[in-house]
Each structure stands twice: as C-alpha cells, then as structure tokens.
Amino acid sequence: MAKSMNTDTGNSDIENVSDEGPQNADTIYDDSGVVLESVVEEIEQSIENKDEDAVRVALRDLHESEVGDILEAIEEEGRDGLVELAGDDFDFAALTEVDEAIRLGIVDNLPNNRVAEAVRELDSDDAVFILEDLDSEDREDILSQIPFQERIRLRRSLEYPEESAGRRMQTEFIAVPPFWTIGQAIDYIRAGEDLPDRFTEIFTVDHRFKLAGSLALDKLLRSGRDTVVGDIHDTNAHPISAEIDQEEAAQIFEQYDLLSAPVIDDNERLVGVLTIDDVVDVIQEEASEDIKRLAGVGDEELSDGILEIAQSRVGWLSVNLLTAILASFVIGLFDASLEKMVALAILMPIVASMGGNAGTQTMTVAVRALATRDLDTYNTGKIIRKELLVGLINGVLFAIAIGVVAGIWFAQPALGWVIGFAMIINMLFAAASGILVPIALDKFNLDPAIASGVFVTTVTDVVGFLSFLWLAVWWFGL
C-alpha cells in the first residue's frame, strides 16, 4: 500500500505536530512501515469512549491509504465504530485500500442510504470497486438512490466482466471535438463542473463519440489559444478495449510507458479512461495472485476466516495427496529391494527433493514469463533448450557431489555412481517438465500458475524414485 510521506524541508512547522491525533505519515508509521501501536491504541480508546471529536481529528489529514492501514490494524469490532464516529469525515475511498473481507464487513453493516451517499462522492472507479462485491439486492438498492446519469455510468461499468479494463476505468474524463481551438478547450475545462479532479490528457471524439485522438496536458498548455486541437492531437492514443483483461491493459501501460489511456467499447466509442494509479494496483494484485496460485492457495486474503482459508486450500491439497500416493506406489514396486539395501531408502528422498526444487525454479520462471508475455512463439524453442542445458549442468554438478558423499558414507563407490546417474536423469526431467508443463497448460487456455506445481512435483517425484531404484536394482542385481 502506498504511504504518503512529508517531504517538506523548508521552514515549516513540522515539529509542531498537533498532539490531538496522528496528522501525517511520520506520526502513524514506524520505521518498517507498520502503523504504530500507540496510534492504534489511541484510536481504539477513542472508539471505546465514543469520542467523535478525537476520531475525526485522528483521521482528518490522513490519506485514504493511511486510513485503510488503520482499519486493518485495529480490532475487528472497532471498525464499524470508527466509520460511525467519523461520520462525514470518513473517506470511503479508504475501503478500496483494505482486504475484501474487511470492506464487505464494514459496508454490510451500514444502511444502504449511507453507502449510496458515500458512493456519490467517490470517483467512478472507486465506486465500482466497492459496489461490485455487494449482494445484487443491496447493490440495486444503492444504485436506485443515485442520480440517473451517475447510475447509468456505474451500471455500465458493472456490466463489464470482472477484472476487465471496463471495471477498472474511470468514467469521468474530458473529451472535446477535434475542430475546437485550444482556447475553447481550456475555457471548457475551467467551466466544467462534472469533470475529473485530476487528469494528464484530454481526448478528442467525433460526433458519434468515437475516439479520434488524445492531447497531453503539457502540449495543450504550451499551444496558442487559436491552435486547432485536431492539428496537434495524437491520433495514436493506444486505446484499450473495455472487455480485455486488466492484466493485458497493464501490459499495454508498461509497453508504451503510459500515464493514462482511453477505454473504448465494441463500437470504438470512448467510455472511460484508465489511469496509472489503478494499473499499479492491478500489477500488484496480479503478481500476488500468481504467487498464491503457484502454491495452490487461491484467492484467500489475510482477513479471511479460518474455515474460508481451510476450504480454499483443501482442493489442491487433495490433488497433492493423490500424486503422493502415486509416488508411494512407485516406491512400493521396489519394496523387496529396499529391504535388502537400507541405504536406498535413506538416499532416494535426496534425488526426488533436488528434482522438485529444480523443477520449481524452472516452473516459476516459465509461469512468470508467460504472464508477462516474454515467452512467446519466437523464443520458446530457444528457452526450452537453454533450460535443458541448465538442468544437465546442474545435474552433473550435484551428481558428482552426492555421488562422492554417498560412496564414502556407505563405503560403496558403486552406490555413488547409481545416485549420480539418477540425479542427472531427474534434473533433466525437472527442467523439461518445469518449462513444458506451463507451456502446455497455457496452450489449452488453462492458467499455468494454478496447476503447474502439482504436475511438475509429480514428475520429479516419480522419475526421481523410479530412476534411482531401477538403476540400483539393475546395478546391484537386487
């Protein structure tokens, strides 16, 4: 979460911070960026005493992200009290900075008319973010209490797919005809009431509201008043379809170094604008989501309940159980050999474990490369060959190391050769599965972050056990 910092180094009254409550980031965070215990205790005490003035003073000059951090830091039973005591001074944009469970817990306990009033004060993207997770009945009731034009814009955004650019876009933007002059555009911006508070560019549209181009704010301000907007606007505005996934939209921002981008519908009409602050949130969300999915965790959040977390994890743990049974079945095929040579039982986990770790390394790189589109048709073959070569090199290195250790440990040089060859085989299979499994899942339009780990682990366990035990049986005639 972003944390605002006071960077004023002039002759300001920085040292004369009010003793009435936390007034800036320097007073509410410790050196590690965690909300100070003293601040949490002070606010919780104010809530317990139902001291409205103290709560309002505490929140008065805080950024929405700082208020969000305080909501997450205080005890669950105090959050509703904080919102109630703060009254009109509570910035509902802070609810976009907290976990979904916390946000829903607060909103569900508020009357719909209070939520409707708060939503009207928010930017459309923040309003949609809060409304999209509510029950349909409550959402419709809240929307019915919002003026017609605002309600239409919010409904349109909510109709787009979840995690799409249309859900993330802000419907407040500035659009002018390309035949206007710079002077007309500036006068319109100054006089406009229903315009965004902050913007970095304006857009040009034709009579059907189709996007014609964009004009950066710095270029607008440096041009003469008589200059025609259409003569200087940029016709390559990098428009983003409202239907595309938010991750694809973030990649467009990254590719073209954008601060904002127009969002268009299927008819190429301008319907909103996507801004860099929302894209930063998308990048963080998608990265967190990929990390969780690699571990088979799902969409759980820290604020979720115990039963919810357990339920979200049980699915992939069940799959892992089945794959573990498969690996155990392979071991069972060599039970007689293991009884004759106990050293095999001691050493075989090493081969499987090394292969599993190597496979996870390759898989993580592959999944991330697919997500960022760095792995494509043009370089897939080259990357596969590279990973196989890396697997071979590491296999040989660790084969020598474990071969020497095993040979000395059990006073059997032949056992060192067996585990060494098994290590090379499994490291090669680990590299191959680590790169090929994510690619194959992606080709079948399956999320490689979700299922790759299970398949790669299964391959390395089965191949590790099978290669080591089979080589031992063949070599020693067990």
C-alpha positions in Angstrom: 0.0 0.0 0.0 1.2 3.5 -0.8 2.2 5.6 2.1 2.3 9.4 1.8 5.4 11.0 3.1 6.0 14.6 4.3 9.0 15.8 2.2 8.9 19.5 3.1 12.3 20.5 4.2 11.7 24.3 4.4 10.8 26.4 7.4 7.6 24.7 8.0 6.1 23.8 11.4 7.0 20.1 11.1 8.0 19.9 14.7 4.8 21.5 15.9 2.6 18.5 15.1 -0.7 18.6 16.9 -0.9 16.4 20.0 -4.6 15.8 19.3 -4.0 12.8 17.0 -1.9 11.4 14.1 -1.7 14.1 11.4 0.7 12.6 8.8 2.6 9.5 7.8 5.5 10.3 10.0 3.3 10.1 13.1 1.4 6.9 12.3 4.1 4.5 10.9 7.2 3.0 12.4 10.5 2.6 10.5 9.2 -0.6 8.9 6.0 1.0 7.6 3.7 -0.6 10.2 1.1 1.5 12.0 2.5 2.5 15.4 0.9 0.6 18.4 0.4 4.0 20.1 -1.7 5.2 17.2 -3.8 2.0 17.2 -4.3 2.2 21.0 -5.2 5.9 20.8 -7.8 5.3 18.1 -9.2 2.2 19.8 -9.5 4.1 23.0 -11.4 6.9 21.3 -13.8 4.4 19.7 -14.4 2.7 23.1 -15.1 6.1 24.6 -17.3 7.1 21.6 -15.3 10.3 21.3 -16.4 11.6 17.9 -14.1 14.6 18.0 -11.0 12.6 18.8 -11.7 10.1 15.9 -12.3 12.9 13.4 -9.1 14.7 14.5 -7.2 11.4 14.2 -8.4 10.9 10.6 -8.6 14.5 9.4 -5.4 14.9 7.4 -4.7 11.2 6.6 -4.5 9.8 3.1 -7.1 7.2 2.2 -4.4 4.5 2.2 -3.3 5.5 5.7 -6.9 5.3 6.9 -7.1 1.8 5.2 -4.0 0.7 7.1 -5.6 1.9 10.4 -8.8 -0.1 9.6 -6.7 -3.2 9.1 -4.6 -2.6 12.2 -7.5 -2.0 14.7 -9.6 -4.9 16.2 -12.5 -6.1 14.0 -15.2 -4.9 16.4 -13.8 -1.4 16.3 -14.0 -0.8 12.6 -17.7 -0.2 12.4 -17.4 2.2 15.3 -14.6 4.1 13.6 -16.8 4.7 10.5 -19.8 5.7 12.6 -17.9 8.1 14.8 -16.0 9.7 11.9 -19.3 10.4 10.1 -19.0 12.6 7.1 -15.2 12.9 7.7 -14.7 9.3 6.8 -13.3 8.9 3.3 -14.9 5.8 1.8 -12.1 5.7 -0.7 -10.2 4.1 2.2 -12.3 1.0 1.7 -10.5 0.4 -1.7 -7.3 0.0 0.3 -8.3 -2.9 2.5 -9.0 -6.6 2.1 -12.3 -7.6 0.6 -13.4 -9.3 3.8 -12.8 -6.1 5.8 -14.5 -3.9 3.1 -17.6 -6.1 3.0 -17.8 -6.4 6.7 -17.9 -2.6 7.0 -20.3 -1.9 4.1 -22.7 -4.7 5.1 -23.2 -3.1 8.5 -24.0 0.3 7.0 -27.5 1.4 5.9 -27.8 1.4 2.1 -28.7 5.1 2.0 -25.4 5.9 3.8 -23.4 3.8 1.3 -25.3 5.5 -1.6 -24.4 8.9 -0.3 -20.8 7.9 0.1 -20.6 6.3 -3.4 -21.7 9.6 -5.0 -18.7 11.3 -3.6 -16.2 8.8 -5.0 -14.6 8.6 -8.4 -16.5 6.1 -10.5 -13.7 3.5 -10.5 -13.6 3.5 -6.7 -17.4 3.4 -6.5 -17.5 0.3 -8.8 -14.7 -1.3 -6.8 -16.9 -1.1 -3.7 -20.2 -1.9 -5.4 -19.1 -5.0 -7.4 -18.7 -7.3 -4.3 -22.0 -6.5 -2.7 -25.1 -8.7 -2.9 -27.1 -7.9 -6.0 -30.1 -6.8 -3.9 -28.1 -4.3 -1.9 -26.3 -3.1 -5.0 -29.5 -2.4 -6.8 -31.0 -0.6 -3.8 -27.9 1.6 -3.5 -27.9 2.3 -7.2 -31.6 3.3 -7.1 -30.7 6.1 -4.7 -28.1 7.6 -7.0 -29.0 10.3 -9.6 -29.8 8.9 -13.1 -26.7 9.9 -15.0 -24.3 8.7 -12.4 -26.3 5.5 -12.0 -26.1 4.8 -15.7 -22.4 5.2 -15.8 -21.9 2.9 -12.8 -24.3 0.2 -14.2 -22.3 0.3 -17.5 -19.0 -0.3 -15.7 -20.5 -3.1 -13.6 -21.8 -4.9 -16.7 -18.2 -5.5 -17.9 -16.5 -8.7 -16.9 -14.8 -9.0 -13.6 -11.1 -8.0 -13.7 -11.6 -6.3 -17.0 -10.4 -2.8 -18.1 -14.1 -1.7 -18.1 -14.3 -2.5 -14.3 -11.1 -0.5 -13.6 -11.8 2.5 -15.8 -12.9 5.9 -14.5 -15.9 7.3 -16.4 -15.0 10.9 -15.6 -12.9 12.2 -18.5 -12.5 15.3 -20.7 -13.5 14.9 -24.4 -13.7 17.7 -27.0 -14.3 17.8 -30.8 -11.1 18.0 -32.8 -12.3 21.2 -34.5 -12.2 23.2 -31.3 -9.4 25.6 -30.6 -7.1 25.3 -27.7 -8.8 28.4 -26.2 -12.2 26.7 -26.4 -10.8 23.6 -24.8 -9.2 25.5 -21.9 -12.4 27.5 -21.3 -14.4 24.3 -21.2 -12.1 22.7 -18.7 -12.3 25.8 -16.5 -16.1 26.0 -16.6 -16.9 22.3 -16.5 -18.5 21.0 -13.3 -18.8 17.3 -14.0 -15.1 16.8 -14.9 -12.3 14.8 -13.2 -10.4 16.5 -10.5 -7.1 15.3 -11.9 -6.1 14.4 -15.4 -3.0 14.2 -17.6 -4.6 14.4 -21.0 -7.8 15.2 -22.8 -9.4 13.2 -25.7 -10.9 14.1 -29.0 -14.1 12.5 -30.3 -16.2 12.8 -33.4 -20.0 13.4 -33.5 -20.6 9.7 -32.7 -18.3 9.9 -29.7 -15.7 7.7 -31.5 -12.2 8.2 -30.3 -10.2 10.4 -32.6 -7.0 11.1 -30.6 -5.6 12.4 -27.4 -3.8 15.6 -26.3 -1.3 15.7 -23.4 -1.9 18.4 -20.9 1.6 19.9 -21.2 1.1 20.1 -25.0 -2.2 21.8 -24.6 -0.9 24.4 -22.2 2.1 25.2 -24.5 0.0 25.8 -27.6 -1.6 29.1 -28.6 -5.3 29.6 -28.0 -6.1 29.8 -31.7 -4.5 26.5 -32.5 -6.9 23.8 -33.6 -6.9 20.8 -31.3 -7.1 18.4 -34.3 -3.9 19.8 -35.7 -1.8 18.8 -32.7 -3.6 15.8 -31.1 -2.0 12.4 -31.1 -4.1 10.0 -33.3 -2.2 7.0 -31.8 -3.7 7.2 -28.4 -3.2 3.4 -27.6 -6.9 2.8 -26.8 -7.8 -0.1 -24.6 -10.9 -2.3 -25.1 -13.2 -2.3 -22.1 -13.6 -6.1 -22.5 -9.9 -7.0 -22.2 -8.4 -8.5 -19.0 -6.9 -5.9 -16.6 -3.6 -7.7 -16.8 -3.4 -7.1 -20.6 -4.3 -3.5 -20.0 -1.4 -3.2 -17.5 1.0 -4.7 -20.1 -0.1 -2.0 -22.6 0.8 0.6 -20.0 4.1 -1.0 -19.4 4.9 -1.3 -23.1 4.1 2.3 -24.0 5.0 4.0 -20.7 1.5 5.4 -20.3 0.1 7.6 -17.5 -3.4 7.2 -18.7 -5.2 5.5 -21.7 -8.7 5.9 -23.3 -11.0 2.9 -22.9 -13.4 2.2 -25.8 -16.3 -0.1 -26.3 -17.0 -2.6 -29.1 -18.1 0.4 -31.3 -14.9 2.2 -30.7 -16.7 4.9 -28.7 -14.9 6.5 -25.7 -16.4 5.2 -22.5 -13.7 5.9 -19.9 -10.1 6.4 -19.0 -7.7 4.0 -17.3 -5.1 5.7 -15.1 -1.7 4.7 -13.8 -2.8 4.5 -10.1 -5.3 1.8 -10.9 -2.8 0.0 -13.1 -0.2 -0.1 -10.3 -2.9 -1.8 -8.2 -3.6 -4.3 -11.0 0.1 -5.2 -11.3 0.3 -5.8 -7.5 -2.9 -7.8 -7.5 -1.9 -10.0 -10.5 1.6 -10.6 -9.0 0.1 -11.6 -5.7 -2.4 -13.8 -7.4 0.3 -15.6 -9.4 2.3 -16.3 -6.3 -0.7 -17.7 -4.4 -1.8 -19.8 -7.3 1.7 -21.3 -7.7 1.2 -22.6 -4.1 -2.4 -23.7 -4.8 -3.7 -21.2 -2.3 -6.4 -19.5 -4.4 -7.8 -16.0 -3.7 -7.7 -16.0 0.1 -6.8 -12.9 2.0 -5.2 -12.4 5.4 -8.5 -11.2 6.8 -10.5 -14.3 5.7 -11.9 -16.6 8.4 -10.3 -19.9 9.4 -12.9 -22.1 7.7 -12.7 -20.0 4.5 -9.0 -20.4 4.3 -9.1 -24.1 5.0 -11.8 -24.6 2.3 -9.7 -22.7 -0.3 -6.7 -24.8 0.3 -8.3 -28.3 0.6 -8.8 -28.7 -3.2 -5.1 -28.7 -4.3 -4.0 -30.4 -1.1 -6.3 -33.3 -2.2 -4.7 -33.4 -5.6 -1.3 -33.4 -3.9 -2.4 -36.3 -1.8 -3.2 -38.3 -4.9 0.1 -37.5 -6.5 1.9 -38.5 -3.3 0.1 -41.8 -3.4 1.3 -42.3 -6.9 4.9 -41.7 -5.8 4.4 -44.1 -2.9 3.1 -46.7 -5.4 6.3 -46.4 -7.4 8.3 -47.0 -4.2 6.2 -50.0 -3.4 7.3 -51.7 -6.6 10.8 -51.9 -5.1 9.9 -52.9 -1.5 11.9 -56.1 -1.7 15.0 -54.3 -2.9 14.6 -51.7 -0.2 14.5 -54.4 2.4 17.8 -55.8 1.1 19.6 -52.5 0.9 18.5 -49.9 3.5 20.8 -47.3 2.0 18.4 -46.9 -0.9 15.6 -45.8 1.4 17.9 -43.3 3.1 19.2 -41.8 -0.2 16.2 -41.8 -2.5 14.5 -38.7 -1.0 17.6 -36.7 -1.9 17.1 -37.4 -5.7 13.3 -36.5 -5.6 13.9 -33.4 -3.5 16.6 -32.0 -5.7 14.5 -32.6 -8.8 11.5 -31.0 -7.1 13.4 -27.9 -6.2 15.0 -27.6 -9.7 11.6 -28.1 -11.4 10.0 -25.4 -9.2 12.8 -23.0 -10.2 12.2 -23.5 -13.9 8.5 -23.6 -13.5 8.4 -20.2 -11.6 10.5 -18.5 -14.3 8.3 -20.0 -17.1 5.0 -19.1 -15.4 6.1 -15.5 -14.9 7.4 -15.3 -18.4 4.1 -16.5 -19.8 2.2 -13.9 -17.7 4.4 -11.1 -18.9 4.4 -12.4 -22.5 8.2 -12.6 -22.5 7.8 -16.3 -23.5 6.3 -16.5 -27.0 6.4 -18.4 -30.3 9.6 -16.8 -31.3 11.8 -17.8 -28.3 10.1 -20.9 -26.9 12.4 -23.4 -28.6 15.5 -21.4 -27.5 14.3 -21.2 -23.9 13.5 -24.9 -23.7 17.0 -25.8 -25.0 18.5 -23.4 -22.5 16.6 -24.9 -19.6 17.5 -28.4 -20.6 21.2 -27.5 -20.7 21.0 -25.8 -17.3 19.3 -28.9 -16.0 22.1 -31.1 -17.4 24.9 -28.9 -16.0 23.3 -28.7 -12.5 22.6 -32.4 -12.7 26.2 -33.3 -13.4 27.5 -30.9 -10.7 25.2 -32.3 -8.0 25.6 -35.9 -9.2 29.4 -35.6 -8.6 28.7 -34.1 -5.1 26.1 -36.6 -3.9 28.0 -39.5 -5.6 31.1 -38.8 -3.6 29.1 -38.3 -0.4 27.1 -41.5 -0.8 30.1 -43.6 -1.8 32.1 -42.5 1.3 29.0 -42.6 3.6 28.1 -46.2 2.8 31.6 -47.4 1.7 30.2 -48.4 -1.6 31.5 -46.4 -4.6 29.0 -48.2 -6.9 26.2 -46.6 -4.9 27.7 -43.2 -5.6 27.5 -43.9 -9.4 23.9 -45.1 -9.1 22.7 -42.0 -7.3 24.8 -39.7 -9.5 23.2 -41.1 -12.7 19.7 -40.9 -11.1 20.4 -37.3 -10.2 21.3 -36.3 -13.8 18.2 -38.0 -15.1 15.8 -36.4 -12.6 17.4 -32.9 -13.1 16.8 -33.2 -16.8 13.2 -34.3 -16.3 12.8 -31.5 -13.8 14.0 -28.9 -16.3 11.8 -30.3 -19.1 8.6 -30.5 -17.0 9.3 -27.1 -15.4 9.2 -25.4 -18.8 6.9 -27.7 -20.9 4.1 -28.2 -18.3 3.3 -24.4 -18.1 3.6 -24.0 -21.8 1.2 -26.9 -22.4 -1.3 -25.6 -19.9 -1.2 -22.2 -21.5 -1.8 -23.7 -24.9 -5.0 -25.3 -23.6 -6.1 -21.9 -22.2 -5.6 -23.1 -18.6 -3.9 -20.9 -16.0 -0.3 -22.4 -15.7 0.0 -20.7 -12.3 -2.7 -22.9 -10.8 -1.8 -26.4 -11.9 1.8 -26.4 -12.9 3.2 -27.1 -9.4 1.2 -30.3 -8.9 2.2 -31.8 -12.3 5.9 -30.8 -12.0 6.2 -32.2 -8.5 4.6 -35.4 -9.6 7.0 -35.8 -12.5 10.1 -35.1 -10.3 9.0 -37.4 -7.5 8.0 -40.3 -9.8 11.1 -40.0 -12.1 13.4 -39.5 -9.1 12.2 -42.6 -7.2 11.9 -44.7 -10.4 15.3 -43.9 -11.9 17.2 -44.3 -8.6 15.6 -47.5 -7.5 15.6 -49.1 -11.0 19.3 -48.2 -11.5 20.1 -49.7 -8.1 18.2 -52.9 -8.9 19.9 -53.2 -12.3 23.4 -52.4 -10.9 23.4 -54.5 -7.8 21.1 -57.3 -9.1 18.6 -56.9 -6.2 
